[in-house]
Amino acid sequence: MKNFFAIILILSALFSCTSNVEKPKNLLDEDKMTAILVDLYFHQQGTYLTEINQKKSNFSQVSAQILYNHHTPAEDFRESYRYYYLHPEKYNEILLGVRDRLEEKLPEKERDKRMEDRKKEENKN
């Protein structure tokens, strides 16, 4: 999961110069984007755990279902994702929210270990 966020942050930094993108008409708020990305992450991880012999689900169908469950048109999600992606400060906040929500789902022992590791890392800086 650390690599996932590291890659996202690096890509965000690369595109930080293009943050003058116009705000979409139907921009999803940061909380809704976070919730959708959490659900997409859970589905993505589930497909990695699927055994080879099992029938894999079609990611686009599941993504469409996730957006439907959040009452969000695909176009609104795409435009909002692009907007946030091109605004690294906002995008980073969303990713931190995704991380926090995913960590809430962890067993307490693992969650405490991650919090402790994060505090150690912050103290180094």
VENJOBEL-V999040 format. One record per residue. N is the residue number from 1. SS is DSSP state (h for helix, s for strand, l for the rest). PSI is psi as a letter, one per 30 degrees, with the letter a starting at -180 (* if undefined). D_LAST is the distance of its C-alpha to the last C-alpha in Angstrom with 1 decimal. Layout:
n=N ss=SS psi=PSI d_last=D_LAST
n=N ss=SS psi=PSI d_last=D_LAST
This chain:
n=1 ss=l psi=e d_last=21.3
n=2 ss=h psi=e d_last=17.8
n=3 ss=h psi=e d_last=19.8
n=4 ss=h psi=e d_last=21.6
n=5 ss=h psi=e d_last=18.7
n=6 ss=h psi=e d_last=17.1
n=7 ss=h psi=e d_last=20.6
n=8 ss=h psi=e d_last=21.0
n=9 ss=h psi=e d_last=17.9
n=10 ss=h psi=e d_last=18.9
n=11 ss=h psi=e d_last=22.4
n=12 ss=h psi=e d_last=21.3
n=13 ss=h psi=e d_last=19.7
n=14 ss=h psi=e d_last=22.9
n=15 ss=l psi=g d_last=25.0
n=16 ss=h psi=f d_last=23.1
n=17 ss=h psi=f d_last=25.8
n=18 ss=h psi=h d_last=28.5
n=19 ss=l psi=g d_last=27.4
n=20 ss=l psi=g d_last=30.8
n=21 ss=l psi=k d_last=32.4
n=22 ss=l psi=k d_last=34.8
n=23 ss=l psi=k d_last=34.2
n=24 ss=l psi=l d_last=36.4
n=25 ss=l psi=e d_last=39.3
n=26 ss=l psi=h d_last=38.5
n=27 ss=l psi=k d_last=34.7
n=28 ss=l psi=k d_last=33.4
n=29 ss=l psi=l d_last=31.1
n=30 ss=h psi=e d_last=27.5
n=31 ss=h psi=e d_last=28.5
n=32 ss=h psi=e d_last=31.4
n=33 ss=h psi=e d_last=29.5
n=34 ss=h psi=e d_last=27.0
n=35 ss=h psi=e d_last=30.0
n=36 ss=h psi=e d_last=31.7
n=37 ss=h psi=e d_last=28.8
n=38 ss=h psi=e d_last=28.3
n=39 ss=h psi=e d_last=32.0
n=40 ss=h psi=e d_last=32.0
n=41 ss=h psi=e d_last=29.2
n=42 ss=h psi=e d_last=31.2
n=43 ss=h psi=e d_last=34.3
n=44 ss=h psi=e d_last=32.5
n=45 ss=h psi=e d_last=31.3
n=46 ss=h psi=e d_last=34.8
n=47 ss=h psi=f d_last=36.4
n=48 ss=h psi=f d_last=34.3
n=49 ss=h psi=f d_last=35.7
n=50 ss=l psi=k d_last=39.3
n=51 ss=l psi=l d_last=41.6
n=52 ss=l psi=e d_last=43.2
n=53 ss=l psi=f d_last=46.7
n=54 ss=l psi=l d_last=45.8
n=55 ss=l psi=k d_last=46.3
n=56 ss=l psi=k d_last=43.1
n=57 ss=l psi=l d_last=42.8
n=58 ss=l psi=j d_last=42.8
n=59 ss=h psi=e d_last=39.3
n=60 ss=h psi=e d_last=40.7
n=61 ss=h psi=e d_last=43.1
n=62 ss=h psi=e d_last=40.4
n=63 ss=h psi=e d_last=38.1
n=64 ss=h psi=e d_last=41.1
n=65 ss=h psi=e d_last=41.7
n=66 ss=h psi=e d_last=38.1
n=67 ss=h psi=e d_last=38.5
n=68 ss=h psi=e d_last=41.9
n=69 ss=h psi=f d_last=40.6
n=70 ss=l psi=g d_last=38.2
n=71 ss=l psi=h d_last=41.1
n=72 ss=l psi=j d_last=39.4
n=73 ss=l psi=k d_last=41.3
n=74 ss=h psi=e d_last=39.8
n=75 ss=h psi=e d_last=40.0
n=76 ss=h psi=e d_last=38.0
n=77 ss=h psi=e d_last=35.3
n=78 ss=h psi=e d_last=35.2
n=79 ss=h psi=e d_last=35.2
n=80 ss=h psi=e d_last=32.5
n=81 ss=h psi=e d_last=30.3
n=82 ss=h psi=e d_last=30.9
n=83 ss=h psi=e d_last=30.1
n=84 ss=h psi=e d_last=26.8
n=85 ss=h psi=e d_last=25.9
n=86 ss=l psi=g d_last=26.6
n=87 ss=l psi=i d_last=24.5
n=88 ss=h psi=e d_last=21.0
n=89 ss=h psi=e d_last=19.5
n=90 ss=h psi=e d_last=22.3
n=91 ss=h psi=e d_last=22.2
n=92 ss=h psi=e d_last=18.5
n=93 ss=h psi=e d_last=19.5
n=94 ss=h psi=e d_last=22.4
n=95 ss=h psi=e d_last=20.6
n=96 ss=h psi=e d_last=18.2
n=97 ss=h psi=e d_last=21.4
n=98 ss=h psi=e d_last=23.0
n=99 ss=h psi=e d_last=20.2
n=100 ss=h psi=e d_last=20.6
n=101 ss=h psi=e d_last=24.4
n=102 ss=h psi=e d_last=24.5
n=103 ss=h psi=e d_last=22.4
n=104 ss=h psi=f d_last=25.0
n=105 ss=l psi=f d_last=27.6
n=106 ss=l psi=l d_last=26.2
n=107 ss=l psi=l d_last=27.8
n=108 ss=h psi=e d_last=26.2
n=109 ss=h psi=e d_last=25.1
n=110 ss=h psi=e d_last=23.2
n=111 ss=h psi=e d_last=21.7
n=112 ss=h psi=e d_last=20.5
n=113 ss=h psi=e d_last=19.0
n=114 ss=h psi=e d_last=17.0
n=115 ss=h psi=e d_last=15.8
n=116 ss=h psi=e d_last=14.8
n=117 ss=h psi=e d_last=13.0
n=118 ss=h psi=e d_last=11.1
n=119 ss=h psi=e d_last=10.2
n=120 ss=h psi=e d_last=9.1
n=121 ss=h psi=e d_last=6.9
n=122 ss=h psi=e d_last=5.4
n=123 ss=h psi=f d_last=5.4
n=124 ss=h psi=e d_last=3.8
n=125 ss=l psi=* d_last=0.0
